[in-house]
Amino acid sequence: MSGSLMNLLSLCFKPFGRTSDNSNSEAAGSCGSGGEGKDGLLWFRDLGKYRGGEFSMAVIQANQVLEDQSQIESGNFGTFVGVYDGHGGPEAARYVCDHLFNHFRG
């Protein structure tokens, strides 16, 4: 994947990535010009840029451990947005997030 796409994806996974960083001192990201922040169980990115325009997003967690996962894959032929419910546990949602898009791309 290209570097800019990886930067975009890292922003999407920042609040619930593989590391367990629960600090409240999130710094502004390097992609786009929008603000980013975390306040308790709320994480947001005001405005980010990708190849086809701009996006914003927010995550409001019900629990300290976020079970849901999401991803954005953007390319020349379109944009894939995945939101995976973690009712089967965070591992199930992470597995789908890591593997589903690759099967479509396959």
Sequence and secondary structure as in RCSB ss.txt:
>XXXX:A:sequence
MSGSLMNLLSLCFKPFGRTSDNSNSEAAGSCGSGGEGKDGLLWFRDLGKYRGGEFSMAVIQANQVLEDQSQIESG
NFGTFVGVYDGHGGPEAARYVCDHLFNHFRG
>XXXX:A:secstr
  HHHHHHHHHHHGGGSSS    S     SSSS  EEEETTEEEEEEEEETTEEEEEEEE SSSS   EEEEEEE
TTEEEEEEE  TT HHHHHHHHHHHHHHHH 
